[in-house]
Structures are given as structure tokens and as C-alpha cells.
Amino acid sequence: MTATKLRAEKLARWRDDGVGCATFWVGGADGVSQSVKDNADEKLALGRQTWPHRLVRVMISEQIYRAVTILSGNPYHRD
């Protein structure tokens, strides 16, 4: 199963569990503070690279869009 489909399944679980809000924290070059990590219900990494903040916002938005597209029944082009 692709990582995108796994993210779609996670989004579906949040939906089915009644999660009303999700917040995505984008850390700096050294990540986020330990207190942010300790208080997070879930953690997501985009890899070990350091990305510009504006690009990360686009990358996260694109992943959410793909997941919602899959959940709405549209085919995923990597199948």
C-alpha cells in the first residue's frame, strides 16, 4: 500500500472517530520543541530533509488533497 493511501486511511479514521480539528505544526531546521512533541497525538515527518516553510505548506496541502480525493472514490494515479 502506498504512503498516500495510508494517509488517506488515517484521515478516514479521524473522520470516523469524530475528530473535528487537526493542527499541523511545521518546525524549523532543528524540528519542534520537545514539549510540542510530547503533547502531539500524532506525528508526521516529510523525510529527513530540511524544507522551506512555504514549500512544506504546499506539500502538506497536496497530501491532504490526495487523501480526500482517494476517500471520495476517485482513482489514484499510482495504482
PDB file with one MODEL, atoms N, CA, C and O in Angstrom:
MODEL        1
ATOM      1  N   MET A   1       0.842  -1.174   0.000  1.00  0.00           N
ATOM      2  CA  MET A   1       0.000   0.000   0.000  1.00  0.00           C
ATOM      3  C   MET A   1       0.891   1.242   0.000  1.00  0.00           C
ATOM      4  O   MET A   1       1.899   1.298   0.705  1.00  0.00           O
ATOM      5  N   THR A   2       0.506   2.223  -0.793  1.00  0.00           N
ATOM      6  CA  THR A   2       1.314   3.438  -0.891  1.00  0.00           C
ATOM      7  C   THR A   2       1.163   4.301   0.362  1.00  0.00           C
ATOM      8  O   THR A   2       0.183   4.191   1.098  1.00  0.00           O
ATOM      9  N   ALA A   3       2.147   5.149   0.580  1.00  0.00           N
ATOM     10  CA  ALA A   3       2.096   6.067   1.729  1.00  0.00           C
ATOM     11  C   ALA A   3       0.884   6.988   1.623  1.00  0.00           C
ATOM     12  O   ALA A   3       0.283   7.348   2.635  1.00  0.00           O
ATOM     13  N   THR A   4       0.529   7.366   0.404  1.00  0.00           N
ATOM     14  CA  THR A   4      -0.633   8.232   0.212  1.00  0.00           C
ATOM     15  C   THR A   4      -1.910   7.528   0.647  1.00  0.00           C
ATOM     16  O   THR A   4      -2.770   8.141   1.280  1.00  0.00           O
ATOM     17  N   LYS A   5      -2.043   6.253   0.315  1.00  0.00           N
ATOM     18  CA  LYS A   5      -3.239   5.511   0.732  1.00  0.00           C
ATOM     19  C   LYS A   5      -3.265   5.317   2.245  1.00  0.00           C
ATOM     20  O   LYS A   5      -4.334   5.327   2.855  1.00  0.00           O
ATOM     21  N   LEU A   6      -2.095   5.141   2.851  1.00  0.00           N
ATOM     22  CA  LEU A   6      -2.040   5.037   4.312  1.00  0.00           C
ATOM     23  C   LEU A   6      -2.491   6.344   4.959  1.00  0.00           C
ATOM     24  O   LEU A   6      -3.204   6.332   5.962  1.00  0.00           O
ATOM     25  N   ARG A   7      -2.068   7.477   4.378  1.00  0.00           N
ATOM     26  CA  ARG A   7      -2.506   8.763   4.911  1.00  0.00           C
ATOM     27  C   ARG A   7      -4.010   8.942   4.721  1.00  0.00           C
ATOM     28  O   ARG A   7      -4.681   9.516   5.579  1.00  0.00           O
ATOM     29  N   ALA A   8      -4.538   8.456   3.605  1.00  0.00           N
ATOM     30  CA  ALA A   8      -5.988   8.529   3.378  1.00  0.00           C
ATOM     31  C   ALA A   8      -6.727   7.709   4.428  1.00  0.00           C
ATOM     32  O   ALA A   8      -7.765   8.140   4.932  1.00  0.00           O
ATOM     33  N   GLU A   9      -6.206   6.538   4.760  1.00  0.00           N
ATOM     34  CA  GLU A   9      -6.832   5.711   5.795  1.00  0.00           C
ATOM     35  C   GLU A   9      -6.800   6.413   7.148  1.00  0.00           C
ATOM     36  O   GLU A   9      -7.768   6.350   7.906  1.00  0.00           O
ATOM     37  N   LYS A  10      -5.693   7.080   7.451  1.00  0.00           N
ATOM     38  CA  LYS A  10      -5.590   7.814   8.721  1.00  0.00           C
ATOM     39  C   LYS A  10      -6.618   8.943   8.755  1.00  0.00           C
ATOM     40  O   LYS A  10      -7.283   9.148   9.770  1.00  0.00           O
ATOM     41  N   LEU A  11      -6.749   9.666   7.657  1.00  0.00           N
ATOM     42  CA  LEU A  11      -7.734  10.742   7.581  1.00  0.00           C
ATOM     43  C   LEU A  11      -9.148  10.183   7.751  1.00  0.00           C
ATOM     44  O   LEU A  11      -9.985  10.800   8.411  1.00  0.00           O
ATOM     45  N   ALA A  12      -9.410   9.025   7.162  1.00  0.00           N
ATOM     46  CA  ALA A  12     -10.725   8.388   7.304  1.00  0.00           C
ATOM     47  C   ALA A  12     -10.982   7.993   8.756  1.00  0.00           C
ATOM     48  O   ALA A  12     -12.100   8.140   9.249  1.00  0.00           O
ATOM     49  N   ARG A  13      -9.961   7.496   9.439  1.00  0.00           N
ATOM     50  CA  ARG A  13     -10.123   7.147  10.863  1.00  0.00           C
ATOM     51  C   ARG A  13     -10.442   8.387  11.686  1.00  0.00           C
ATOM     52  O   ARG A  13     -11.313   8.350  12.555  1.00  0.00           O
ATOM     53  N   TRP A  14      -9.736   9.495  11.414  1.00  0.00           N
ATOM     54  CA  TRP A  14     -10.028  10.739  12.129  1.00  0.00           C
ATOM     55  C   TRP A  14     -11.478  11.142  11.883  1.00  0.00           C
ATOM     56  O   TRP A  14     -12.195  11.504  12.816  1.00  0.00           O
ATOM     57  N   ARG A  15     -11.906  11.078  10.620  1.00  0.00           N
ATOM     58  CA  ARG A  15     -13.288  11.431  10.273  1.00  0.00           C
ATOM     59  C   ARG A  15     -14.272  10.538  11.018  1.00  0.00           C
ATOM     60  O   ARG A  15     -15.227  11.021  11.626  1.00  0.00           O
ATOM     61  N   ASP A  16     -14.031   9.234  10.964  1.00  0.00           N
ATOM     62  CA  ASP A  16     -14.947   8.270  11.581  1.00  0.00           C
ATOM     63  C   ASP A  16     -14.951   8.366  13.103  1.00  0.00           C
ATOM     64  O   ASP A  16     -15.960   8.063  13.741  1.00  0.00           O
ATOM     65  N   ASP A  17     -13.835   8.782  13.685  1.00  0.00           N
ATOM     66  CA  ASP A  17     -13.742   8.931  15.138  1.00  0.00           C
ATOM     67  C   ASP A  17     -14.273  10.280  15.621  1.00  0.00           C
ATOM     68  O   ASP A  17     -14.298  10.550  16.822  1.00  0.00           O
ATOM     69  N   GLY A  18     -14.696  11.119  14.684  1.00  0.00           N
ATOM     70  CA  GLY A  18     -15.263  12.411  15.054  1.00  0.00           C
ATOM     71  C   GLY A  18     -14.244  13.482  15.388  1.00  0.00           C
ATOM     72  O   GLY A  18     -14.563  14.448  16.081  1.00  0.00           O
ATOM     73  N   VAL A  19     -13.019  13.322  14.903  1.00  0.00           N
ATOM     74  CA  VAL A  19     -12.000  14.357  15.133  1.00  0.00           C
ATOM     75  C   VAL A  19     -12.443  15.609  14.376  1.00  0.00           C
ATOM     76  O   VAL A  19     -12.595  15.587  13.155  1.00  0.00           O
ATOM     77  N   GLY A  20     -12.644  16.681  15.104  1.00  0.00           N
ATOM     78  CA  GLY A  20     -13.173  17.890  14.495  1.00  0.00           C
ATOM     79  C   GLY A  20     -12.119  18.867  14.011  1.00  0.00           C
ATOM     80  O   GLY A  20     -12.420  19.775  13.236  1.00  0.00           O
ATOM     81  N   CYS A  21     -10.894  18.690  14.458  1.00  0.00           N
ATOM     82  CA  CYS A  21      -9.853  19.650  14.120  1.00  0.00           C
ATOM     83  C   CYS A  21      -8.492  18.959  14.110  1.00  0.00           C
ATOM     84  O   CYS A  21      -8.192  18.143  14.981  1.00  0.00           O
ATOM     85  N   ALA A  22      -7.692  19.291  13.133  1.00  0.00           N
ATOM     86  CA  ALA A  22      -6.312  18.799  13.078  1.00  0.00           C
ATOM     87  C   ALA A  22      -5.404  20.013  12.895  1.00  0.00           C
ATOM     88  O   ALA A  22      -5.681  20.891  12.078  1.00  0.00           O
ATOM     89  N   THR A  23      -4.338  20.048  13.652  1.00  0.00           N
ATOM     90  CA  THR A  23      -3.375  21.137  13.560  1.00  0.00           C
ATOM     91  C   THR A  23      -2.038  20.560  13.136  1.00  0.00           C
ATOM     92  O   THR A  23      -1.564  19.582  13.714  1.00  0.00           O
ATOM     93  N   PHE A  24      -1.436  21.162  12.134  1.00  0.00           N
ATOM     94  CA  PHE A  24      -0.132  20.725  11.652  1.00  0.00           C
ATOM     95  C   PHE A  24       0.896  21.771  12.062  1.00  0.00           C
ATOM     96  O   PHE A  24       0.807  22.932  11.663  1.00  0.00           O
ATOM     97  N   TRP A  25       1.870  21.353  12.861  1.00  0.00           N
ATOM     98  CA  TRP A  25       2.964  22.224  13.274  1.00  0.00           C
ATOM     99  C   TRP A  25       4.135  21.988  12.331  1.00  0.00           C
ATOM    100  O   TRP A  25       4.502  20.847  12.051  1.00  0.00           O
ATOM    101  N   VAL A  26       4.712  23.071  11.851  1.00  0.00           N
ATOM    102  CA  VAL A  26       5.885  22.974  10.986  1.00  0.00           C
ATOM    103  C   VAL A  26       7.059  23.531  11.775  1.00  0.00           C
ATOM    104  O   VAL A  26       7.071  24.706  12.144  1.00  0.00           O
ATOM    105  N   GLY A  27       8.042  22.684  12.029  1.00  0.00           N
ATOM    106  CA  GLY A  27       9.196  23.096  12.818  1.00  0.00           C
ATOM    107  C   GLY A  27      10.258  23.774  11.975  1.00  0.00           C
ATOM    108  O   GLY A  27      10.191  23.793  10.746  1.00  0.00           O
ATOM    109  N   GLY A  28      11.223  24.320  12.656  1.00  0.00           N
ATOM    110  CA  GLY A  28      12.364  24.928  11.992  1.00  0.00           C
ATOM    111  C   GLY A  28      13.374  23.864  11.574  1.00  0.00           C
ATOM    112  O   GLY A  28      13.057  22.675  11.556  1.00  0.00           O
ATOM    113  N   ALA A  29      14.565  24.285  11.244  1.00  0.00           N
ATOM    114  CA  ALA A  29      15.600  23.360  10.774  1.00  0.00           C
ATOM    115  C   ALA A  29      15.931  22.290  11.811  1.00  0.00           C
ATOM    116  O   ALA A  29      16.348  21.189  11.453  1.00  0.00           O
ATOM    117  N   ASP A  30      15.748  22.603  13.090  1.00  0.00           N
ATOM    118  CA  ASP A  30      16.021  21.641  14.162  1.00  0.00           C
ATOM    119  C   ASP A  30      14.755  20.962  14.674  1.00  0.00           C
ATOM    120  O   ASP A  30      14.783  20.298  15.710  1.00  0.00           O
ATOM    121  N   GLY A  31      13.658  21.124  13.963  1.00  0.00           N
ATOM    122  CA  GLY A  31      12.405  20.489  14.375  1.00  0.00           C
ATOM    123  C   GLY A  31      11.620  21.362  15.334  1.00  0.00           C
ATOM    124  O   GLY A  31      11.807  22.577  15.385  1.00  0.00           O
ATOM    125  N   VAL A  32      10.731  20.722  16.100  1.00  0.00           N
ATOM    126  CA  VAL A  32       9.914  21.433  17.080  1.00  0.00           C
ATOM    127  C   VAL A  32      10.406  21.088  18.483  1.00  0.00           C
ATOM    128  O   VAL A  32      11.172  20.142  18.667  1.00  0.00           O
ATOM    129  N   SER A  33       9.964  21.852  19.451  1.00  0.00           N
ATOM    130  CA  SER A  33      10.411  21.619  20.828  1.00  0.00           C
ATOM    131  C   SER A  33       9.890  20.282  21.353  1.00  0.00           C
ATOM    132  O   SER A  33       8.920  19.729  20.835  1.00  0.00           O
ATOM    133  N   GLN A  34      10.541  19.789  22.366  1.00  0.00           N
ATOM    134  CA  GLN A  34      10.136  18.516  22.968  1.00  0.00           C
ATOM    135  C   GLN A  34       8.729  18.606  23.548  1.00  0.00           C
ATOM    136  O   GLN A  34       7.985  17.625  23.517  1.00  0.00           O
ATOM    137  N   SER A  35       8.356  19.768  24.075  1.00  0.00           N
ATOM    138  CA  SER A  35       7.009  19.909  24.645  1.00  0.00           C
ATOM    139  C   SER A  35       5.936  19.785  23.567  1.00  0.00           C
ATOM    140  O   SER A  35       4.868  19.226  23.819  1.00  0.00           O
ATOM    141  N   VAL A  36       6.209  20.300  22.370  1.00  0.00           N
ATOM    142  CA  VAL A  36       5.261  20.135  21.260  1.00  0.00           C
ATOM    143  C   VAL A  36       5.153  18.657  20.909  1.00  0.00           C
ATOM    144  O   VAL A  36       4.051  18.142  20.718  1.00  0.00           O
ATOM    145  N   LYS A  37       6.284  17.978  20.824  1.00  0.00           N
ATOM    146  CA  LYS A  37       6.275  16.542  20.516  1.00  0.00           C
ATOM    147  C   LYS A  37       5.527  15.750  21.578  1.00  0.00           C
ATOM    148  O   LYS A  37       4.752  14.848  21.259  1.00  0.00           O
ATOM    149  N   ASP A  38       5.761  16.091  22.843  1.00  0.00           N
ATOM    150  CA  ASP A  38       5.127  15.359  23.943  1.00  0.00           C
ATOM    151  C   ASP A  38       3.612  15.530  23.961  1.00  0.00           C
ATOM    152  O   ASP A  38       2.890  14.628  24.385  1.00  0.00           O
ATOM    153  N   ASN A  39       3.130  16.680  23.502  1.00  0.00           N
ATOM    154  CA  ASN A  39       1.694  16.956  23.523  1.00  0.00           C
ATOM    155  C   ASN A  39       0.978  16.565  22.240  1.00  0.00           C
ATOM    156  O   ASN A  39      -0.244  16.686  22.158  1.00  0.00           O
ATOM    157  N   ALA A  40       1.708  16.104  21.244  1.00  0.00           N
ATOM    158  CA  ALA A  40       1.099  15.734  19.964  1.00  0.00           C
ATOM    159  C   ALA A  40       0.448  14.356  20.048  1.00  0.00           C
ATOM    160  O   ALA A  40       1.019  13.423  20.613  1.00  0.00           O
ATOM    161  N   ASP A  41      -0.747  14.240  19.482  1.00  0.00           N
ATOM    162  CA  ASP A  41      -1.412  12.939  19.393  1.00  0.00           C
ATOM    163  C   ASP A  41      -0.807  12.099  18.271  1.00  0.00           C
ATOM    164  O   ASP A  41      -0.715  10.877  18.382  1.00  0.00           O
ATOM    165  N   GLU A  42      -0.401  12.753  17.206  1.00  0.00           N
ATOM    166  CA  GLU A  42       0.183  12.086  16.040  1.00  0.00           C
ATOM    167  C   GLU A  42       1.393  12.891  15.592  1.00  0.00           C
ATOM    168  O   GLU A  42       1.480  14.094  15.836  1.00  0.00           O
ATOM    169  N   LYS A  43       2.319  12.217  14.940  1.00  0.00           N
ATOM    170  CA  LYS A  43       3.485  12.897  14.379  1.00  0.00           C
ATOM    171  C   LYS A  43       3.636  12.477  12.926  1.00  0.00           C
ATOM    172  O   LYS A  43       3.406  11.319  12.577  1.00  0.00           O
ATOM    173  N   LEU A  44       4.022  13.420  12.088  1.00  0.00           N
ATOM    174  CA  LEU A  44       4.201  13.184  10.668  1.00  0.00           C
ATOM    175  C   LEU A  44       5.526  13.796  10.256  1.00  0.00           C
ATOM    176  O   LEU A  44       5.820  14.942  10.597  1.00  0.00           O
ATOM    177  N   ALA A  45       6.315  13.044   9.534  1.00  0.00           N
ATOM    178  CA  ALA A  45       7.581  13.569   9.021  1.00  0.00           C
ATOM    179  C   ALA A  45       7.539  13.544   7.499  1.00  0.00           C
ATOM    180  O   ALA A  45       7.011  12.606   6.901  1.00  0.00           O
ATOM    181  N   LEU A  46       8.083  14.551   6.890  1.00  0.00           N
ATOM    182  CA  LEU A  46       8.167  14.611   5.435  1.00  0.00           C
ATOM    183  C   LEU A  46       9.536  14.149   4.953  1.00  0.00           C
ATOM    184  O   LEU A  46       9.917  14.404   3.811  1.00  0.00           O
ATOM    185  N   GLY A  47      10.262  13.481   5.811  1.00  0.00           N
ATOM    186  CA  GLY A  47      11.590  12.991   5.465  1.00  0.00           C
ATOM    187  C   GLY A  47      12.637  13.664   6.337  1.00  0.00           C
ATOM    188  O   GLY A  47      12.314  14.465   7.214  1.00  0.00           O
ATOM    189  N   ARG A  48      13.881  13.329   6.086  1.00  0.00           N
ATOM    190  CA  ARG A  48      14.972  13.873   6.896  1.00  0.00           C
ATOM    191  C   ARG A  48      15.499  15.202   6.350  1.00  0.00           C
ATOM    192  O   ARG A  48      16.328  15.850   6.989  1.00  0.00           O
ATOM    193  N   GLN A  49      15.029  15.601   5.193  1.00  0.00           N
ATOM    194  CA  GLN A  49      15.497  16.849   4.595  1.00  0.00           C
ATOM    195  C   GLN A  49      14.933  18.051   5.350  1.00  0.00           C
ATOM    196  O   GLN A  49      13.957  17.942   6.093  1.00  0.00           O
ATOM    197  N   THR A  50      15.570  19.186   5.141  1.00  0.00           N
ATOM    198  CA  THR A  50      15.066  20.456   5.651  1.00  0.00           C
ATOM    199  C   THR A  50      14.439  21.195   4.478  1.00  0.00           C
ATOM    200  O   THR A  50      15.095  21.462   3.472  1.00  0.00           O
ATOM    201  N   TRP A  51      13.151  21.521   4.625  1.00  0.00           N
ATOM    202  CA  TRP A  51      12.403  22.171   3.550  1.00  0.00           C
ATOM    203  C   TRP A  51      12.023  23.597   3.966  1.00  0.00           C
ATOM    204  O   TRP A  51      11.832  23.866   5.152  1.00  0.00           O
ATOM    205  N   PRO A  52      11.913  24.506   2.998  1.00  0.00           N
ATOM    206  CA  PRO A  52      11.412  25.851   3.309  1.00  0.00           C
ATOM    207  C   PRO A  52       9.953  25.771   3.789  1.00  0.00           C
ATOM    208  O   PRO A  52       9.175  24.955   3.295  1.00  0.00           O
ATOM    209  N   HIS A  53       9.595  26.625   4.754  1.00  0.00           N
ATOM    210  CA  HIS A  53       8.252  26.590   5.336  1.00  0.00           C
ATOM    211  C   HIS A  53       7.148  26.720   4.288  1.00  0.00           C
ATOM    212  O   HIS A  53       6.155  25.995   4.343  1.00  0.00           O
ATOM    213  N   ARG A  54       7.311  27.625   3.348  1.00  0.00           N
ATOM    214  CA  ARG A  54       6.262  27.820   2.337  1.00  0.00           C
ATOM    215  C   ARG A  54       6.080  26.565   1.489  1.00  0.00           C
ATOM    216  O   ARG A  54       4.955  26.218   1.128  1.00  0.00           O
ATOM    217  N   LEU A  55       7.153  25.897   1.177  1.00  0.00           N
ATOM    218  CA  LEU A  55       7.059  24.660   0.404  1.00  0.00           C
ATOM    219  C   LEU A  55       6.377  23.567   1.218  1.00  0.00           C
ATOM    220  O   LEU A  55       5.576  22.803   0.680  1.00  0.00           O
ATOM    221  N   VAL A  56       6.686  23.486   2.502  1.00  0.00           N
ATOM    222  CA  VAL A  56       6.068  22.472   3.364  1.00  0.00           C
ATOM    223  C   VAL A  56       4.560  22.670   3.418  1.00  0.00           C
ATOM    224  O   VAL A  56       3.811  21.693   3.406  1.00  0.00           O
ATOM    225  N   ARG A  57       4.106  23.901   3.478  1.00  0.00           N
ATOM    226  CA  ARG A  57       2.658  24.153   3.488  1.00  0.00           C
ATOM    227  C   ARG A  57       2.004  23.610   2.224  1.00  0.00           C
ATOM    228  O   ARG A  57       0.919  23.033   2.282  1.00  0.00           O
ATOM    229  N   VAL A  58       2.655  23.792   1.098  1.00  0.00           N
ATOM    230  CA  VAL A  58       2.130  23.259  -0.163  1.00  0.00           C
ATOM    231  C   VAL A  58       2.170  21.733  -0.143  1.00  0.00           C
ATOM    232  O   VAL A  58       1.217  21.088  -0.579  1.00  0.00           O
ATOM    233  N   MET A  59       3.255  21.152   0.356  1.00  0.00           N
ATOM    234  CA  MET A  59       3.382  19.690   0.401  1.00  0.00           C
ATOM    235  C   MET A  59       2.300  19.063   1.282  1.00  0.00           C
ATOM    236  O   MET A  59       1.704  18.054   0.905  1.00  0.00           O
ATOM    237  N   ILE A  60       2.046  19.651   2.445  1.00  0.00           N
ATOM    238  CA  ILE A  60       1.009  19.123   3.334  1.00  0.00           C
ATOM    239  C   ILE A  60      -0.365  19.283   2.694  1.00  0.00           C
ATOM    240  O   ILE A  60      -1.184  18.365   2.745  1.00  0.00           O
ATOM    241  N   SER A  61      -0.622  20.436   2.097  1.00  0.00           N
ATOM    242  CA  SER A  61      -1.908  20.657   1.427  1.00  0.00           C
ATOM    243  C   SER A  61      -2.126  19.646   0.314  1.00  0.00           C
ATOM    244  O   SER A  61      -3.232  19.133   0.145  1.00  0.00           O
ATOM    245  N   GLU A  62      -1.088  19.361  -0.436  1.00  0.00           N
ATOM    246  CA  GLU A  62      -1.192  18.403  -1.538  1.00  0.00           C
ATOM    247  C   GLU A  62      -1.478  16.999  -1.013  1.00  0.00           C
ATOM    248  O   GLU A  62      -2.265  16.266  -1.612  1.00  0.00           O
ATOM    249  N   GLN A  63      -0.856  16.619   0.089  1.00  0.00           N
ATOM    250  CA  GLN A  63      -1.096  15.294   0.665  1.00  0.00           C
ATOM    251  C   GLN A  63      -2.527  15.172   1.185  1.00  0.00           C
ATOM    252  O   GLN A  63      -3.156  14.127   1.023  1.00  0.00           O
ATOM    253  N   ILE A  64      -3.041  16.227   1.803  1.00  0.00           N
ATOM    254  CA  ILE A  64      -4.430  16.214   2.268  1.00  0.00           C
ATOM    255  C   ILE A  64      -5.370  16.130   1.070  1.00  0.00           C
ATOM    256  O   ILE A  64      -6.339  15.371   1.094  1.00  0.00           O
ATOM    257  N   TYR A  65      -5.091  16.906   0.023  1.00  0.00           N
ATOM    258  CA  TYR A  65      -5.915  16.863  -1.189  1.00  0.00           C
ATOM    259  C   TYR A  65      -5.938  15.457  -1.781  1.00  0.00           C
ATOM    260  O   TYR A  65      -7.006  14.950  -2.125  1.00  0.00           O
ATOM    261  N   ARG A  66      -4.780  14.826  -1.901  1.00  0.00           N
ATOM    262  CA  ARG A  66      -4.729  13.463  -2.443  1.00  0.00           C
ATOM    263  C   ARG A  66      -5.545  12.503  -1.598  1.00  0.00           C
ATOM    264  O   ARG A  66      -6.296  11.687  -2.133  1.00  0.00           O
ATOM    265  N   ALA A  67      -5.404  12.594  -0.275  1.00  0.00           N
ATOM    266  CA  ALA A  67      -6.134  11.697   0.624  1.00  0.00           C
ATOM    267  C   ALA A  67      -7.639  11.888   0.476  1.00  0.00           C
ATOM    268  O   ALA A  67      -8.382  10.910   0.393  1.00  0.00           O
ATOM    269  N   VAL A  68      -8.092  13.131   0.440  1.00  0.00           N
ATOM    270  CA  VAL A  68      -9.526  13.404   0.293  1.00  0.00           C
ATOM    271  C   VAL A  68     -10.020  12.919  -1.067  1.00  0.00           C
ATOM    272  O   VAL A  68     -11.132  12.401  -1.171  1.00  0.00           O
ATOM    273  N   THR A  69      -9.213  13.079  -2.099  1.00  0.00           N
ATOM    274  CA  THR A  69      -9.578  12.600  -3.432  1.00  0.00           C
ATOM    275  C   THR A  69      -9.767  11.089  -3.425  1.00  0.00           C
ATOM    276  O   THR A  69     -10.733  10.583  -3.995  1.00  0.00           O
ATOM    277  N   ILE A  70      -8.858  10.369  -2.787  1.00  0.00           N
ATOM    278  CA  ILE A  70      -8.968   8.910  -2.692  1.00  0.00           C
ATOM    279  C   ILE A  70     -10.218   8.530  -1.914  1.00  0.00           C
ATOM    280  O   ILE A  70     -10.953   7.631  -2.323  1.00  0.00           O
ATOM    281  N   LEU A  71     -10.467   9.206  -0.795  1.00  0.00           N
ATOM    282  CA  LEU A  71     -11.624   8.883   0.043  1.00  0.00           C
ATOM    283  C   LEU A  71     -12.947   9.178  -0.659  1.00  0.00           C
ATOM    284  O   LEU A  71     -13.967   8.568  -0.339  1.00  0.00           O
ATOM    285  N   SER A  72     -12.937  10.108  -1.612  1.00  0.00           N
ATOM    286  CA  SER A  72     -14.167  10.424  -2.339  1.00  0.00           C
ATOM    287  C   SER A  72     -14.412   9.466  -3.501  1.00  0.00           C
ATOM    288  O   SER A  72     -15.391   9.604  -4.234  1.00  0.00           O
ATOM    289  N   GLY A  73     -13.506   8.485  -3.663  1.00  0.00           N
ATOM    290  CA  GLY A  73     -13.714   7.451  -4.675  1.00  0.00           C
ATOM    291  C   GLY A  73     -13.031   7.678  -6.002  1.00  0.00           C
ATOM    292  O   GLY A  73     -13.184   6.875  -6.922  1.00  0.00           O
ATOM    293  N   ASN A  74     -12.286   8.749  -6.117  1.00  0.00           N
ATOM    294  CA  ASN A  74     -11.559   8.987  -7.360  1.00  0.00           C
ATOM    295  C   ASN A  74     -10.324   8.096  -7.404  1.00  0.00           C
ATOM    296  O   ASN A  74      -9.727   7.810  -6.366  1.00  0.00           O
ATOM    297  N   PRO A  75      -9.939   7.656  -8.596  1.00  0.00           N
ATOM    298  CA  PRO A  75      -8.768   6.773  -8.685  1.00  0.00           C
ATOM    299  C   PRO A  75      -7.481   7.526  -8.363  1.00  0.00           C
ATOM    300  O   PRO A  75      -7.359   8.726  -8.611  1.00  0.00           O
ATOM    301  N   TYR A  76      -6.534   6.790  -7.809  1.00  0.00           N
ATOM    302  CA  TYR A  76      -5.214   7.354  -7.526  1.00  0.00           C
ATOM    303  C   TYR A  76      -4.292   6.961  -8.667  1.00  0.00           C
ATOM    304  O   TYR A  76      -4.230   5.786  -9.029  1.00  0.00           O
ATOM    305  N   HIS A  77      -3.587   7.901  -9.230  1.00  0.00           N
ATOM    306  CA  HIS A  77      -2.802   7.669 -10.444  1.00  0.00           C
ATOM    307  C   HIS A  77      -1.612   6.730 -10.250  1.00  0.00           C
ATOM    308  O   HIS A  77      -0.986   6.341 -11.235  1.00  0.00           O
ATOM    309  N   ARG A  78      -1.280   6.358  -9.023  1.00  0.00           N
ATOM    310  CA  ARG A  78      -0.144   5.463  -8.790  1.00  0.00           C
ATOM    311  C   ARG A  78      -0.562   4.012  -8.591  1.00  0.00           C
ATOM    312  O   ARG A  78       0.274   3.174  -8.255  1.00  0.00           O
ATOM    313  N   ASP A  79      -1.827   3.702  -8.789  1.00  0.00           N
ATOM    314  CA  ASP A  79      -2.283   2.305  -8.644  1.00  0.00           C
ATOM    315  C   ASP A  79      -1.781   1.449  -9.778  1.00  0.00           C
ATOM    316  O   ASP A  79      -2.065   0.252  -9.821  1.00  0.00           O
TER     317      ASP A  79
ENDMDL
END
